[in-house]
Amino acid sequence: MSATAALGIAPAPAPISDAFRSTMRRFPATVTVISACRNGADHGMTATAVTSLSMDPPSLIICLNNRTYLHDMLLEVPEFAVSVLTDRQAAVSEGFSGKIAPERRFDAADWVRHERGMMVLGSAHASVVCRRMGAVPYGTHTIFIGQVVDTRHSDDTIALMYENSKYCAPQHALPASQN
C-alpha cells in the first residue's frame, strides 16, 4: 500500500491537478540547493519547496519528490544542508536540476565541505545546516523537518528566485505602507 493510500488521500481530478500546477508556477520561490553526504558520496539537487518552520527550536522544512535520489538519501543520513543561491548563480541551479551528472555537480562553483560532512556553497546568499528530526510522507512528496545546527548569510548578495519557469531576482524594496 502506498503512503498516499495509507493516509486516505484520494487522487485529485485532472482539471484540478492541472490548474493547481499552473497556479503554483506563479508562486515566486527562493532557489536553493539541498545537499547531503552518505558514506563519502556527496549528492545535491535544486529545490524551491523550503521554508522556516519554527524559531524555537530553530527549524525548517524541505519538501522532496519521493522519486528523487536525494529523498532516499535523506531518509538515511542524519543531516543535510540548504544553500540559498544568489541572483548570479542560475547556472548552479541548472546544474543541480539535472543538466550536470550527479558526480560532477560539486565541481563547479565554490563548494566547501562543512565540518559536519556535507557540501555547502561558500558564496551562497545564505546557508543552513540541519539535523533531520522527522520525515512526513504526503502524496508524491515527503516533508523533511530539519533542526538548525549552523547558519550563515551575506548582506551583500541578492537571492535567486524562480517564478513561472523563469529565474528572477527582487529588484528593489517597496516603501512601507502608510496605513
C-alpha positions, 0 to 999 in steps of 0.5 A: 500500500502506498503512503498516499493510500495509507493516509486516505488521500484520494487522487485529485481530478485532472482539471484540478491537478492541472490548474493547481500546477499552473497556479503554483508556477506563479508562486515566486520561490527562493532557489536553493540547493539541498545537499547531503553526504552518505558514506563519502558520496556527496549528492545535491539537487535544486529545490524551491519547496523550503521554508522556516518552520519554527524559531524555537527550536530553530527549524525548517522544512524541505519538501522532496519528490519521493522519486528523487535520489536525494529523498532516499538519501535523506531518509538515511543520513542524519543531516543535510544542508540548504544553500540559498543561491544568489541572483548570479548563480542560475547556472548552479541551479541548472546544474543541480536540476539535472543538466550536470551528472550527479558526480560532477555537480560539486565541481563547479562553483565554490563548494566547501565541505562543512565540518559536519560532512556535507557540501555547502556553497561558500558564496551562497546568499545564505546557508543552513545546516540541519539535523533531520528530526522527522520525515512526513510522507504526503502524496508524491512528496515527503516533508523533511523537518530539519533542526538548525545546527549552523547558519550563515548569510551575506548582506551583500548578495541578492537571492535567486528566485524562480517564478513561472519557469523563469529565474528572477531576482527582487529588484528593489524594496517597496516603501512601507505602507502608510496605513 
